[in-house]
């Protein structure tokens, strides 16, 4: 049954049909409309205080508004209007990022109906109760067609479950009592059989409740890097305050009138308003990009940590390899022919429904055109068991067995046969190559060896090369013996491996990496993975795994696809690069705006400033207004980039820094010069200044 469950889950993870991960368009009319309303709500000073830079802009807007009322002029009202739009656009960017998550959360709420549950009482009777009244420890019975009322663990039975409500997958999965596939989620639907579930969630704290809160961003806390950057931006704002204030007496001394409106406009243009306006949206969008990949991050800090990960711990099966060993070769012994071995191997595998057994039948067909045949009534299939470590077929007087080398050899000797001397050498060679040897015998004769090979996924070596290029070390974790692990590790191109891994060994490995100053990411789905998931800086739990694993990790992969860990690292890096790029662009903008405003204000009093008056703007008023208009419009222009993220390419830190400086540093200086001049020409042509 475990094998079948694995097959179903693997199918599910590759047949995506939308669901939670299906993103709404960036400019979805419904989201845009809601974001516009929310943007006005965010003018609440209590909310603005969370963003010190934009709070200063809001205060400046109020100051210029009072000045415009006291001394009305087109210039003062124009400045007030564009400062108001600057705050509004910043609010809109954050509301738009939140809106995408809220739309997905509303979809989840509609999916989560308050169903009726059949509670199993101590006397064995059933009682109908609303799902909302269930508490932790209650037992419920679910049959085909029932919706699972709350999160729990199956303690009795096995069933096929439709989890499309949370994963978007059309293929059902197998859930059964015991092992690592016993966890079920409230809101999913039982398709077959009968199961008894022990509720593991408190009221209002189910996995679906957490999903809704996380997706809509209601509980999103600022990450350490966001807090540090906010402090830096606040410090820059504080530094510019006295600088701007001193311009008033300086202007009076120089014979140039510098009004309060101009001082406020200058302050807003010089402080880092662009990144201040987009900082929150960048963080929310990073979590949203993970949601689009069907991964829920329990905190923004986990997403951020993923971008700084230096060591990846990856399971071999299903991550590096395809997950099922496949027959790769027939190696005959004792003078037997390969076709003779293939025929016996095929006969012994006709009733073997495991992926390994199916692959033997397929290989025999491909090599020698051997097909299934009618074996008549005198045949008896021998199922594999952990005791005999063999399977096979009795066909009349003929007895065929395949299985572990030691077990088959002992069986042959019991039949009175002998084992070829070359067999040990072949078995050892196959094992050293990282494959699994299966010995085939026909009665007293050993016919040869079937090589079962772990097939490394196409392109995985290139992915590891890319990770290595950016300084990420990959470690393969497997329960295989060291010889097999070494062979697979070499073929896949990982940096290191941990063979015969135990929960204690995984935990010890993570701690050793962290003591060396590395951030570690890993995936897991079993209760035995919980300690390591909790210890890792980025712990990605599979949704198909146990409740303990999901509670220990700081991310949950709804698709239960271990390879998603590589995508999570890429999303984390994209988040960090986007934040760094837009910070660079914002600060570079301030330099350009400085050259636009200061020379224009004082060039009449100090003709020497003509050398700095590069843009040759029409007048001090048009220079200030042009800079303020550009300062507001650039926020709107950068919202799509903040939400989609700067494209990440695998490269080292030096290359990333160089690209950041050249594109967003130099570009951040050049772009304002061009557009401030164009706005100035437009204002002049309209005859406003």
N, C-alpha and C positions, 0 to 999 in steps of 0.2 A: 504493500500500500504506500509506503514512503516513496518508492520509486515512481509510482504513478503520480503522487502528489507533486514530486519534483518536475515531472514531465509537464503536468498541467500548468504549474507556476511559470516554468520556462516559456511555455507557449503564450501564457497571458502577458508576460513582459515584453513580448515581441509583436503583439497584435494590438497596438494602440488604436483606440477608437475615439479619443477625445476626452470628455469628462472634465475633471478638475483642471487638467493641464491645458485645456483648449483656451487660448488667450483671447480676450476681447481686443478689438483693434485699438491702436493708440488714439485714433481720433473718432472713436465710436460716439455718435451723437448723444446717446443717452448718458454716457460717462462725462462727456464735455459739459452737458447742461447741468448735471449734478455737481460737477467740480466748480462751475461758475457760482452756483448758490453757496457752496461750501467756502469758496474763497472769500465771500463777504462775511460769512460767519467767523472766519479766522481773524477778523479785525479786533476781536476781543483782546484787550491789553494783557489779560492773563495768559493767553496763548502766545501773544507776540513776545512776551518776556522770555519765552523759551529759546528765542532766537535773538540774541542781543544786537546783532548788526541790523536786522530789519526793524527792531524796536526803536533804534536810533533814527532810522529813516521815518518811522511813523511819528515819532516826536517832532522831527524836523518838519514833517508835513503839517502838523498842527501849528507849529510856530509860523510857517509861511502863510497858513490860512488866516491866522490872526493878523499878520502883517498886511495881507491882501485886503482884509476887511477894513483895517484901520487906514491904509493908504492904497486905495484901489489903483491897479494898473494892469495892462495886458500882460506885462512881463511877470508880475508877482502871481497873477492868477494862472498863467501858463505853467510856471514853475510848480505851483501847488498841485495843479492837475496832474502833471507828469510824475511828481513824487508820490501822489496817491496811486497812480497806475503802477509805479515800481513796487509798492507794497502789495497791491492787488495781484500783480503777475507772480510775485513770490508765493503768495497764498495759493494761487491757481496751480502753480507747479506742484506744490505739496498735495493739494486736494486731488489733482489729476492722478498722481501716483497712488494715493490712497483709494481713489475711486475704482481702479482696476481690481484691487483686492476686495472692496466692498461688493462689487458686482458678482464676484465669484462666491463670496460668503452668502449673499442672498440666494444664489442657486443652491448652495448646500442647505440652507435653512428650509427651502421648499422641499428638498429631498427628505429631510428629517421629520417625518410625521410622528405624532404621538401615538404609537401603536399600543395594542393590547398584548399583554404577555400572559402565558400560562405558567404560573408559579407552582413549583413542586413542593408540597408540604411534607412535614416529617412523617406523616402517616401514609405517604405515597399518593395522596389525592392531588388533584390539580385545581387551582383557583385562578380565575380570570382577574387580572389587575392591570391598571394603566402602567405603561413602561416608566413613566415619570415617578412612580412610587417605589420602584425597585431600589434596594440598597445593597451595598457591598456584602457579598456572602450569600445572597439569595440564589436559589436554584430555579432555573426555568427550562421548559421543554419546548423545542422547536422542531417542526416537521416540514416536509416539502411544501413550499408556498408561503411559509411564515417569514416575517421580517424579524431579524434578531433585534430584541428590544434595547440592549445596552452592551457595552464592552464586557467580555468575559473569556473564560477558558473552558473548552470542552472537557468534561470529565467522563463522558460516556458516549460512545458511538462515533460514527464517521459520516460526513455529508459533503456534497458538492455545494459550494456557496458562490453566489453572484455578488462580487464586490465592485461592480461598475459604478455604484453610487459614489465611491470615494476614489477609485483608481482610474475610472474611465475605460477599463478593460472589458471587452465583450466576452472573453473566455472565462468560464468558471474555474475555481480553485478547489482543491481538496483540503478539508480541515478535519482533524481526527484527534481523539483523546491521547494524551501522552506525547512526549517528544517536543519538537520545536515548531509544530504546525497546529497547535491546539488553540491559539488565540483567535478570537472572532471580534468583529467590530459592530457596534450598534448602527442600525440603518442598512446593513447588508441583508441579503435574502437567501434563505435556504432553498435549494433546488431539488434535493433528493434526500431520502432517508430521515432518520430521527436522531437528534442529539440532545444531550442534557448539558446545560451551560451553567457554570458558577459565575455570577456577576462579580467583576473585579473593580468597577468604577463607582465612585460616590455620585450622588445626584448632582447633575449640572457640571460634572467633570469628566465626561466621556471623551473619547478620542475625537468624535465629531464636534463636540463643544470646543475643544482645544483647536481643532482645525479652523473653525469659524473665527475664533478670536485671533489666531495667527494670520490667517489669510487677509482679514480686513485691517490688520495692523493696529488693532485697538490696544494691544499690550506691548507694542514695540518700544523698547528702551534704546536710548542712544548708546552706541558702542564706544569703547575706550578711545578709539581713534577719532570718532566724531566729537567726543567731549574734548579731546586734546586740540582738535582743529578749531572747535568753537571758542576755546580759551584763547588760541592764537589770534583768531579773527577779532575777538573782543579786545585783545591787547592792542592790535593795530588800530582799531577804532578809537581807543582811548588815547593813543599816541597822536592821532590826527586832530583830536579835539583842541588841544592847546595850540597846535600849529595853525589851525584855521582861525581860532579866536584872535591870535596875535596879528592877523592880516588886517583887522579893522584899524588899530592904531598905526600900523605900518602904512596903510592906505591914506589915513589922515595926514601923516607926516609927508607922504609923497604927493599930496594934493589930489588923490584919487578917492572918490566916494565909493565905499564898499558897504552895501546895504546888508541887512540881516538876511534877506532872501538870497542874495549872492553867496553869503557865508554858508548858509545851510546847504545850498545847491553844491557848493564846492566840497563841503564835508561829505555829502552823499556820494559824489563822484569819486572822491579819493579813497574812501573806505571800501573794503572788498565786498560790495553789495552783490556782485554776480554769484560768487560761490556761496555767500551767505543766504541768498535766495534759493539756491538749488541744492544745498547740502542735505536737507532732510529728504527731498525727493530722490536723490541718488541712493540713499540708504534703503528707502522703501522699495524702490525699483529693483534693487539687488535681490531682495527677498522675493519679489514678484517674479523675477526671472527664474528663480528656483522653483516656484510654484508651477510655472509653465512647463517645467521638466518633471512635474509630479513629485517634488521633494518639498517637505515642510521643514523649515528651520525653526527651532524652538526659540531662537533669539537672533538678533542681528549680529551679535558678537560671534556666533558660530559661522555665519557667512563670511564675516571679515577674517576670522581665523583661517578659513579655508583658503583664502588668498595668500596667506603667509605660511602655509604648510610646507615643510621641508622633507618629511618622510611619509610615504604612503604604504600602509600595510594592506595587501590585497590577497584575498583567497584565491587559490589556484583554480578550483573547480567553479565554472560558471563565470569567472572573471577573466582569467588569463587563458584558460582552455574552454572548449565548447560545453563542457560539463559532463559529457558521456564519453567513455572510452570506445573507440571504434576499431574494428578488425582491420589491420593494415597488411598482414602477410601470413601465408601458410609456409611453415618451415618443416619439411619432412625429415625423418630420421630412419635409421636402420634399413636403408635401401628402398624404402617406400617412395611412391611418386607423389608429387604435390596434388594432383587431381584426386588421388585416392584419399589423401588427408582432407582435402576440401569437401569431398562427398560425405565422409564420416562426420566432419564438423557440422556440415549443413543438416544432416539427419538428427544430430544431437541437439540442434538449435531450433528445430521447427516449432516446438512448443514453448520456446524461451521468449517471453514477451519483453524482456529487458532490452534497453537500447544496445547493449553489447551483443546479445543473442541475435537481434534483428540485423546488426551490422555484419555478423558472420554469414548469415543467409545471403545478404546483398553482395558481399565480396565473392562468395562462391558462384553466384549468378554472373557477376561481372567477369570473373576470370575464366570460368569453364561452362558458362551457360547452363548451370545446374538450376533446376526449378523445383518447386514443391511438387510432391507426387502423392498419390493415394497409397498409403502404407497398409491398408487392409485392417482387419480386426485383431491381428496377432501382435499388435504393437502396444507398448506401455512406456509413456514418458516418465522419466525420473526427474522430479523437481530438485532444484538446488536447495541445500540446507546448510546452515552454519556448522553443523556437526560433521557432515561428510565432505563439505567444500567441493562438491561435484554435482553435475547434472548429466542427463543423457537419455538414452533410448534403449529399450529392449525390444528387438524386432525378431520374433521367432527365437531361434537359437543364438542370434547375434546380440551381443551386449556392447554398446558404445558409451563411453564416458568422456567427459571433458571437465577440467577444473584445475585446481592448484597442483603444481608439480608434485609436491610431496604426497598429497592425497591420492592422485591418480597412480603414481608409482607404487604406493603401498597396495592399492587395489589390484594392480596388475600382478604383483608378486603373490597376492592372495589367490589369484586365478591360476597360479603356477607358471606365470610368464617371467620374462627377464626384461630388464631395462637397458637400452642401448647406452654404451659408455659416453657417447657424444651428447646425450641429452643434457647433462649438467652444464656443459659448456655453452650449449645453445640457450638454455634458460638464463644463465648468468649474463650472457651477452645481451639478450633482450632486456633484462632488468637494468643493466648498466646504461642502456640507451634511453632509459626513462619510460619504457613500455612495460606492460603486464603480460607475462607468459601464461598461456593456458595450454596444458598438455592434453592431447587427445589419444585415447586408447580404444582399440577394437578387440575386446576379449583379452587374450594374452599378449597382444602386440601393441607396442607404443608406436603410433603412426607419425607423431611429430608435435609441433608447437604452433599455436595460433598467437600472433603478436597483436595485442590490444594496445592501441596508442592513444594517449591524450592528445587531442588535436588542438594546437595553439591557434587562437583566433587570428584571422587575417588582419593585418595592419596593427596588431597590438605591439609588436616590436618597435614600429615607427612611433607609436604614441609614447612608449617609454623613452625613446631617444629624445623626443621633444621635451619630456619632463626632465630628463637629465640635463638638457641644454639650459634649462632655467633654474637648475640647482635643486631639483626635487629627487630624493633618493627613493627607489621603489624596493619593497621587500615582499616576496611571495611567501604566504603562509599555507602550509599543507600538512595533512596527516600522513602523507606518503613517507616511505623510508628515504634516508639521505641520498641514495644512489638515484632513485627516480626523481626526487626533488631537484637534484643538481642538474640532471639532464633537461628537465622542463625549464628550469631557470635559465640555462644557457641558451636554449632555443628561443625563449620568449624575450631574453635580453634584460631581465631585471638585475638590479645591483646586488641583491642578496636574497637569501631564502631562510625560512625557519621550517625544518622538517619535523615530523612527528610532533606537531604543535599541540600543546595542552593549554587549558585556560591560564594556568600559572605561568607557562612559558610566554604566552602572548603578553600578559601583564608585565612580566619582567622585561620583555623587549621594549615595550612602550616606555616604561620608566627609565630604562637605560638611555633611550633616545632623548627623552626630555631632560635628563640630567646633563646631556651634552648640549643643551640649549636649542634643541629642535622642537618644532611644533609637529604633532603626529596626527594623522587621520587614518581611520580604519572603518571597515564595515562588519556587520555581524547580524545574526538572526536568532541565535539560541540563548537560553538562560546562561549557558556557560560562557557566552560572549559578553554578558552584562558588565563584569568587572573591568574588562579591557575597554569597552565602549565608554564607560564612565570615566576612565582614566585618560582616554585620548582627548586631544584638544578639539578634534572634529570626529564625533562618533555617529556614523550613519546606520541606523537600525532599519532592517527590512520590515515592511508592513506585514509580510507573511510570517514573521517571527513571533516570538513570545512577548507577552506583556512586559516582562522584566527587561528584555532587550530594548523595547521601545521607550521605556521609562528611563533607561540608563543613557541612551544616546541623546545628542542635542539636535539631531535631524532624523526624519523618517522618510524613507523612499517608498512611496505608495506603489511603485511598480515592482518592488523587490528585485531590482536589477543591480547586482554588485558593481558592474562596470560604471554605474552612475557616479561613483566616487571621483572619477577623473573629470567628469563634467562639472561636478560641484566645485572642484579646485579651480577650474577655468572660470566659473561664475564669480567665485571669490576674488580671483585676480582681476577680472574685468571690473568689479566693484571698486577695488583699490585704485586701479589705473584710471578709471573714470573720475574718481574724486581727485586724484592727483593732477590729472590733465586740466580739469576745469578750475582747480585752484591756481595752477600756473597761468591759465588764460585770464582769470580774474585779476590777479596781481599785475600781469603785464598790461591789462586794460588800464589800470590806475595810472601807470607810467604815461601812457598815451594821453589820457585825459588831463594829466598835469600839464603837459606841453600844450594842450588846447586852451586851457583856461588861464593859467597864471600869466603867460606872456601877453595874452589879449587884454587882461585887466590892467597891467602896469606899463605897457609899451609906450603909452603917451607920456608918462612921467619919466620913464627910463628907456630912452631910444635904443640903448645897448641890447635890450631884450628882443629886438627885431631878429637877432640871430637864432633865438629859440622859437620865434613865432613862425614855425615851419608851415603851418596850415594857412596862414594869412586869412584868418576868419574876419568877417565883415565888421563886427563890433564886439565889445565886451558882453553885451546882453545876448547877442546871437551865439557867441561862443559858449556861454554858460548854458543857455537853453538847449543848444545842439548837443552838448555833452550829457545833459540830463535826459533828453529824449533818447539818445543812444543807450544810455545806462539802463533805461527801462525796457527798450525794445530788444536788447541783447539777451535779456532773461527769457523772453518768449521764444526767441530764436534758438536758444540752447535747451529748451525743455525736451524736445525729441531726443537729443543726444544724451541728456541726463537719464531719461527713462529707458532708452534702448541700450545705453552703455557704449563706451569707446571700444572699438573692436580690439580684441586681444590676440596677439600673435606670439607663439612660443619663441622667446628670445631671452637673453641674459639681462641682468639689471642695467648694465652699461648701455646696451642698445635701447632699452625702454626709456632710460633717462635722456639719451640723445634725441630720440624721436619726440619725447615729450617737450623738450626745450625747443626743438626746431619747429614743430608743428604748432604747439599751443603757446609756447613762449614768444617766439618771433611773430607767429600769427596773431597773438594777443596784442602785440604792439602795433602791427600794421593795420589790422582791421579797423580799430577805432579812428585812426588817421583818415582812412578812406571815407567811412560812413559819417563821421562828424562833419567833415568837409562837405559831403553831399547834402546833409541836413541843413547846414549853414547856407548853402547855395539855394536850397528850396525855400527856406525862410526869407531870404533876401529877394528872391524872384517874386514871392507873394507880396512883397512890400511890407512885411510885418516889422522888419528891423533894417 
